[in-house]
Amino acid sequence: MRARNRETPNFKTLNNVPHREVKTPLKRLLHVGIVLEDFERATNMFVAFGLHCTQVIERMDAGIKIGFFPVGDTSIELLCFTSPDAMHGDVIRSQKGPLHHLCFEVDDLEASIRTLEKKGAKRIEGFPRAGAPGQIVFFYPETTGGILIELCQVTSAKNDRTSPI
């Protein structure tokens, strides 16, 4: 039996750039957005698991109810669309599966948008715009590997783990 090399390999990215040399404007994973149909049932289950719901936001104009559950340095964002024809665009509402989006905190939203756009990401029309903790932007999933990506420049220390869309 051969001994395994326990050293960390020098993983390569798709562009053949060593992983530890890749620069990113992303500071941390701010939250993971999960879409569900029964908000109360899911909220009760998360509380039963020992998590604490720190904030619930219901936006009638957007047809959405959102709950935030901090976990370590990030949060789980539960999303329940309450109205089929509210203000959110088709792209955001049509994201399939329970994992809806990943939100990353950035220091400079405009610079981060330029960086991602240079890499081929295309922002969704109507963004950036205000979210609960600051300015947010979403990118089309087909330009970000099939994942709906949100960036947020946090401007409110009080709500730095939340970002209703």
C-alpha positions as CSV (number, residue, x, y, z in Angstrom):
1,M,0.0,0.0,0.0
2,R,1.4,3.4,-1.0
3,A,1.6,6.2,1.6
4,R,-0.5,9.2,0.8
5,N,1.1,12.6,0.4
6,R,-0.2,14.6,3.4
7,E,1.0,18.0,2.0
8,T,-1.6,20.4,0.6
9,P,-1.5,20.1,-3.1
10,N,-1.1,23.2,-5.2
11,F,-4.7,23.2,-6.6
12,K,-5.2,25.0,-9.9
13,T,-8.2,27.1,-11.0
14,L,-9.8,26.8,-14.4
15,N,-7.4,29.4,-15.7
16,N,-4.4,27.3,-14.4
17,V,-3.6,29.9,-11.8
18,P,-2.4,28.6,-8.4
19,H,-5.4,28.7,-6.0
20,R,-3.6,30.7,-3.3
21,E,-2.7,33.4,-5.9
22,V,-6.2,34.2,-6.9
23,K,-7.4,37.7,-5.7
24,T,-11.0,38.3,-4.8
25,P,-13.1,41.2,-3.7
26,L,-15.2,38.9,-1.6
27,K,-14.7,39.3,2.1
28,R,-17.0,36.5,3.5
29,L,-20.1,34.5,2.9
30,L,-22.7,36.8,4.3
31,H,-25.7,34.4,4.0
32,V,-27.1,31.5,2.1
33,G,-30.6,32.1,0.7
34,I,-33.0,29.1,0.8
35,V,-36.4,29.2,-0.8
36,L,-39.3,27.3,0.9
37,E,-43.0,27.1,0.7
38,D,-44.0,26.8,4.4
39,F,-42.2,29.6,6.3
40,E,-43.6,28.8,9.7
41,R,-42.8,25.1,9.5
42,A,-39.2,25.7,8.4
43,T,-38.7,28.5,11.0
44,N,-40.0,26.1,13.8
45,M,-37.6,23.4,12.6
46,F,-34.6,25.7,12.7
47,V,-35.6,26.9,16.2
48,A,-35.9,23.2,17.2
49,F,-32.4,22.6,15.9
50,G,-31.2,25.3,18.4
51,L,-30.9,28.2,16.0
52,H,-32.3,31.6,16.9
53,C,-34.3,33.7,14.4
54,T,-32.8,37.2,14.8
55,Q,-35.0,39.0,12.3
56,V,-38.2,38.4,10.2
57,I,-39.0,40.8,7.4
58,E,-42.2,40.8,5.5
59,R,-42.2,43.0,2.4
60,M,-45.7,43.2,0.9
61,D,-44.5,45.3,-2.1
62,A,-41.9,42.6,-2.9
63,G,-44.2,39.6,-2.1
64,I,-41.6,38.0,0.2
65,K,-41.1,36.9,3.8
66,I,-37.6,36.5,5.0
67,G,-36.1,35.1,8.2
68,F,-32.5,35.2,9.3
69,F,-30.7,32.5,11.4
70,P,-27.1,33.4,12.3
71,V,-24.6,30.5,12.2
72,G,-21.1,31.4,13.1
73,D,-19.9,34.3,10.9
74,T,-22.7,33.9,8.4
75,S,-26.5,33.4,8.3
76,I,-29.1,31.2,6.8
77,E,-31.8,33.3,5.0
78,L,-35.1,31.6,4.7
79,L,-37.2,33.1,1.8
80,C,-40.9,32.5,1.1
81,F,-42.4,34.2,-1.9
82,T,-45.9,35.3,-0.8
83,S,-47.2,36.8,-4.0
84,P,-46.5,35.5,-7.5
85,D,-46.6,38.9,-9.2
86,A,-44.7,41.1,-6.9
87,M,-41.8,43.4,-7.8
88,H,-39.0,40.7,-8.0
89,G,-37.9,40.0,-11.6
90,D,-38.4,36.6,-13.3
91,V,-34.7,35.7,-13.0
92,I,-34.6,35.9,-9.2
93,R,-38.0,34.1,-8.8
94,S,-37.1,31.4,-11.4
95,Q,-34.0,30.2,-9.7
96,K,-34.7,26.5,-9.2
97,G,-34.1,24.4,-6.1
98,P,-34.2,25.1,-2.4
99,L,-30.7,26.7,-2.5
100,H,-31.7,30.1,-3.9
101,H,-28.5,32.2,-3.8
102,L,-25.2,32.9,-2.1
103,C,-24.5,36.4,-0.8
104,F,-21.0,37.6,-0.4
105,E,-20.0,40.8,1.5
106,V,-17.7,43.2,-0.3
107,D,-16.0,46.4,0.8
108,D,-16.5,48.3,-2.5
109,L,-19.6,47.2,-4.5
110,E,-18.9,49.2,-7.6
111,A,-15.3,47.9,-7.9
112,S,-16.5,44.3,-7.1
113,I,-19.1,44.6,-9.9
114,R,-16.5,45.7,-12.4
115,T,-14.2,42.8,-11.3
116,L,-16.9,40.2,-11.7
117,E,-18.1,41.7,-15.0
118,K,-14.5,41.5,-16.4
119,K,-14.7,37.8,-15.6
120,G,-17.9,37.4,-17.6
121,A,-20.6,37.8,-14.9
122,K,-23.6,39.9,-16.0
123,R,-25.7,41.8,-13.4
124,I,-29.4,41.6,-13.4
125,E,-31.2,44.7,-14.5
126,G,-32.3,47.1,-11.7
127,F,-29.3,46.4,-9.6
128,P,-27.5,47.7,-7.6
129,R,-30.2,48.9,-5.2
130,A,-30.8,49.2,-1.5
131,G,-31.2,46.1,0.7
132,A,-31.6,45.9,4.5
133,P,-27.9,46.3,5.4
134,G,-26.7,48.2,2.4
135,Q,-26.4,48.1,-1.4
136,I,-26.9,44.8,-3.2
137,V,-26.5,43.4,-6.7
138,F,-27.5,40.1,-8.2
139,F,-25.8,38.4,-11.2
140,Y,-27.5,36.1,-13.8
141,P,-26.9,32.5,-12.8
142,E,-26.0,31.5,-16.4
143,T,-23.0,33.8,-16.1
144,T,-21.9,32.6,-12.6
145,G,-21.8,28.8,-13.0
146,G,-25.5,28.3,-12.6
147,I,-25.6,29.9,-9.1
148,L,-27.5,33.1,-8.3
149,I,-24.8,35.3,-6.8
150,E,-25.6,38.4,-4.6
151,L,-23.0,40.9,-3.5
152,C,-23.6,43.2,-0.6
153,Q,-21.7,46.3,0.6
154,V,-22.8,46.4,4.2
155,T,-23.6,49.9,5.5
156,S,-25.6,49.1,8.6
157,A,-23.7,47.5,11.5
158,K,-27.0,46.6,13.2
159,N,-28.1,44.3,10.3
160,D,-24.7,43.2,8.9
161,R,-25.9,39.5,8.6
162,T,-29.1,40.2,6.7
163,S,-30.0,41.3,3.2
164,P,-33.6,41.0,2.1
165,I,-33.8,41.1,-1.7
